[in-house]
Amino acid sequence: MKILVNGAWRETGAADLASALQALGYGDSVVATALNGEFVPKSSRPGAPLAEGDRVEVLAPMQGG
């Protein structure tokens, strides 16, 4: 299925957000995630199912001022 990840269409066979992050190379990185505009905490990612056309945002924390 195709999902929109940070504005780019990506093909994935992942059934949930946690699996998609692994497949996209984020592994155990510390990131914030949103699915279709709704924040998804790390503990909820395995239970967040993906569907064709879903929008996923992955944000890494930034430091500095």
C-alpha positions as CSV (number, residue, x, y, z in Angstrom):
1,M,0.0,0.0,0.0
2,K,1.1,3.6,-0.4
3,I,1.3,6.0,2.5
4,L,2.4,9.6,2.6
5,V,5.5,10.0,4.8
6,N,6.7,13.5,5.5
7,G,5.2,14.6,2.2
8,A,6.6,11.8,0.0
9,W,4.7,8.8,-1.1
10,R,6.2,5.5,0.1
11,E,5.3,1.9,-0.6
12,T,5.0,-0.3,2.5
13,G,3.7,-3.7,3.5
14,A,3.6,-2.6,7.2
15,A,0.3,-3.1,9.0
16,D,0.9,-0.6,11.8
17,L,2.8,2.5,12.5
18,A,5.6,0.8,14.5
19,S,6.3,-1.6,11.7
20,A,6.3,1.2,9.2
21,L,8.9,3.1,11.2
22,Q,11.1,0.0,11.3
23,A,10.8,-0.5,7.6
24,L,11.5,3.2,6.9
25,G,14.8,3.0,8.8
26,Y,13.8,4.8,11.9
27,G,14.5,1.8,14.1
28,D,14.7,2.8,17.7
29,S,15.3,6.5,17.0
30,V,13.7,9.0,19.3
31,V,11.0,10.6,17.1
32,A,7.5,12.1,17.5
33,T,4.9,10.7,15.1
34,A,1.5,11.7,13.8
35,L,-1.0,9.7,11.8
36,N,-3.4,11.6,9.7
37,G,-2.8,14.7,11.8
38,E,-3.2,13.1,15.2
39,F,-0.2,12.6,17.6
40,V,0.6,8.9,18.2
41,P,2.7,8.3,21.3
42,K,5.4,5.6,21.1
43,S,3.4,3.2,23.3
44,S,0.5,3.3,20.9
45,R,2.4,2.8,17.6
46,P,2.0,-1.0,17.5
47,G,-1.8,-0.6,17.8
48,A,-2.1,2.2,15.2
49,P,-3.1,0.4,12.0
50,L,-2.2,1.8,8.6
51,A,-4.5,2.1,5.5
52,E,-3.9,3.1,1.9
53,G,-3.3,6.8,1.6
54,D,-2.6,7.5,5.3
55,R,-0.5,10.5,6.1
56,V,2.4,9.9,8.5
57,E,4.6,12.6,9.9
58,V,7.9,11.7,11.6
59,L,9.7,14.5,13.5
60,A,13.1,14.2,15.2
61,P,13.8,16.5,18.2
62,M,16.1,19.4,17.6
63,Q,18.5,21.1,20.0
64,G,19.8,24.6,20.0
65,G,18.4,28.0,20.1
